[in-house]
Amino acid sequence: MQPETVKLEARPQVAPKRFVFVLLDNFTLLCFAAAVESLRIANRMAGQTLYSWTIAGDSEDGTVACSAGSRFQVDIGLEELGRDDVLIVCSGLDVQKNTSRRMLNWLRREAGRGIRIGGLCTAAYSLAKAGLLDGKRATIHWENQDSFAEEFDDVELTKSVFVIDGNRMSTAGGTSSIDLMLKIIADDYGEKLANAVADQMIYASIRTDQDTQRLSVPTRIGVRHPKLSQVIQMMEANIEEPISPATLARDVGMSTRQLERLFRRYLNRSPKRYYMELRLQKARNLLMQTDMTVINVALACGFASPSHFSKCYRAHYDTTPYRERGSHAARLSV
């Protein structure tokens, strides 16, 4: 059954706004599909074509594979776009490898023509690598936040679900594409249409750029203890210069022994062990996602010496940092 169309706010009649979705190899299907579906449903709810879209890519055989393995036929290559087009880069796994020099040059050229450009999931990396986010606010999937922050000093990285800064847009991945598109739809045609689109998608809670992308600490660890959550937040915010357990305990108003008991009871490990795991997790992300030397990775994660870092890394991951990076590079070259 055709739903009742939404009466749009009075606006001048304009041609459909075209979105050009640029797919990089290993792009995340969820992000791309969520964005396109939001536009499709907007057209359906309005009873007219407000938006159109096309798929672009840089591929010899004219297809690009998503991270789930399915291949998509592209409509156009890296050609000159219309000035009113909205260019959206869709990426996912191994974005560093899949952002080619040709792609970067094309993005810079299109940006120079004043086109609005966005990135879904990890594609903020591609935009930043092209220099399109310098001096701007942006976001990226939380797994890539550490490496992004290390590489792009001129970008104000946030943990928001999505960010719109001038003619640049970025999202954190997953369903955040929906939130970005609903914001665009609301800006173009009003909240009533955006809400109708969300309702059709069974999307009960529309997020804004003020919402953060990760679950709260209590939800993530499955424990609702205010002081434990506060300590973990302090740990996560101080990886490069770790805070001693005694200082952590004092800052939340308890003794070091009480803090030890708290971690043992709820997380089955000591505060020191938990902190070490956070630091090693960040180190692994940096090894996989950046070209930082192992020494610099060690320093960025609070290790005073490479030997101590390597010893701790081997004990936790059963391999050395050098072998980890080597095996990862080998997998990417296949």
C-alpha positions, 0 to 999 in steps of 0.5 A: 500500500502506498503511504500517504505523502508528506506535504513539503514546506513551501520551497522553490521548485528545483531539480533533484539533488544528485548524490554521487557515491564513490565506492572504495574497495572493501567499503562497508555495505551497511553505511552505503545502503543506509544512505541510499535507502534514506534518499529513496524513502524520502522520494517515496514519502514526498511522492516526487523525486527529490533526490537521485544518486549514481555510483562511481568508482575507480576500477578496471572491470567497472565493479567494486567489492564491499567488505562482505564480498558482494560486487557492485557495478559502478555507473561512472568513473572518476569524471568531472561532476556537476557543481550541485552534486554531493560527493560521498566517499564510502569506505570500510576496511583497509582504507589506507590501502584502498585510497589511491593516489588517483582517487586523492587527486580526483577528490582534490580537483572536485573540492577545488570546484566547490563541491560538497564532499562527505565520507562514510565510515572510515572515508574521513581518512580519504578526505583528510589524506587529500587535505580536505579536512584541514582546519575542520571538525570531523569524525571517523569510526571509533576503531580508526580514531587513534590512527587518525589522530596520530596522522592528521594534526590539522583536523579537529577529530570528534567522537560524534555520530556525524559531523557537518562542517561547512561543505565537508561531512563525515560519519562514524559508520554503521547506522550513522549514515541514516542520521546524516541523511535525515539531517540533510533531508530535514535541512532541505525539506523540513523535519516532517519529511525527515521524521516520516523517513525515520518512521518508515525505517523503524528508526526510533531515535534520530541522533544529532551531531551532539551524540557520541558514537560509542556506547557508554562505559557501563553499557560496554563493560556490562557493569553499572558502577559510577566510580568504576566507569569514571576510572575507565574513562580516565584510563581511556583518555590517558593512554600516552601518559598512564596514570598510576592506580594510586592517583586514579583511586584518589581522584574518585575518592577511594583507596588503592586497595578498594580500587583493586577490589572493585576491578577484581569483582567486576572485571576479574583483573587488576586495574594495572592489567586492564590499563595495560590491555587498553594501551596494547589495544591502541598499539595494535590499532596503530600498527595495523592502520599507520606507518608509525615506527614501532618505537613511536607506537610504543611511545604513543601508548605509554611505553618507555622502551621498545623492549618493554613494549615488545615483551608486553605485546608478545605476552598479550598477543603471542607475537611481536609488534614487528611480526604483527605488522609484517603479517598484516602487510602480507594479508593486504598484499594478497 
